[in-house]
Amino acid sequence: MNAPTALATLVSQGAEPARLREIPYNYTSFSDREIVIRLLGARAWDVLQELRGERQTGRSARMLYEVLGDIWVVQRNPYLQDDLLHSPKRRRQLVEALRHRLAEVGRRRTPQADPTRDARVAELMALAEGAVQAFDTTFEGAARLRRDIQRTLKRHTRADN
């Protein structure tokens, strides 16, 4: 049985609870911290924590987290990986979309307002761009590996196996 809750208690809690996770598509047991560290490194998490208190709208942070979420969900889903391996056009569009979001974050920078803060943002952007590049490169390596394996196995079995 549910215990009754006083209306004053519900009103005092505020309209919107704090988000536990900011990275979209993260239905894993990994926290945002763990994902950022895996994709960008521990230094990136430290920089994000420093910048968190200075957020104005949070739009740039949301775009960065969307990029990380897209990378994370594809890395964790072999069906998506297989689909992107079979469709280079779709993979190229995804990578372009990731780079476009990062470019939008870069466009929103204001180096003249606070050079120290901008240096941290620049460092974070460089790490994120490196993660997107590494993400794209893994597909090239996987496609090359599949071709090599198929070539080797064709000697021992039918091509459609």
Secondary structure, DSSP 8 states (H G I E B T S, - for coil): ------HHHHHHT-SS---S--STT--SS--HHHHHHHHH-HHHHHHHHHHHTT-SS-HHHHHHHHHHHHHHHHHT-HHHHHHHHH-HHHHHHHHHHHHHHHHHHHHT--TTT-HHHHHHHHHHHHHHHHHHHHHHHHHHHHHHHHHHHHHHHHTTS-TT-
